[in-house]
Amino acid sequence: MLFKYIRDAVKELGFVTWPKNDVLIRHSFIVLAVTLLFAAAFWLVDGGMRYLVAQYIEATAPFHGTGTTLPETASGVNLGDIQVSGAGTDGIQIENLPVTPAGN
């Protein structure tokens, strides 16, 4: 059964019309050019995204490690450009955004 399959496959390969060398070379260059074009495009997009993420991380660096909770006695604390004020039973307000006090 396997030998019949191989014999039929070789017979079918005899019916294949293979391209001429000039067509094969031209198509190979086209495939190579398109591949390099897409590789360059992906490289540029990747570099742009890396730059944007690095800028975002650098811009938010003062807030790393601060978390979202502060002790209730943190009134008047300055966290970079954000001024914390007004500790109460509803939590601390940071730019009118409620923050849950630590321990709740």
Secondary structure as GFF3:
##gff-version 3
##sequence-region A 1 104
A	DSSP	alpha_helix	2	13	.	.	.	ID=ss1
A	DSSP	alpha_helix	21	59	.	.	.	ID=ss2
A	DSSP	three_ten_helix	61	63	.	.	.	ID=ss3
A	DSSP	beta_strand	78	79	.	.	.	ID=ss4
A	DSSP	beta_strand	82	88	.	.	.	ID=ss5
A	DSSP	beta_strand	91	94	.	.	.	ID=ss6
A	DSSP	beta_strand	97	99	.	.	.	ID=ss7
###
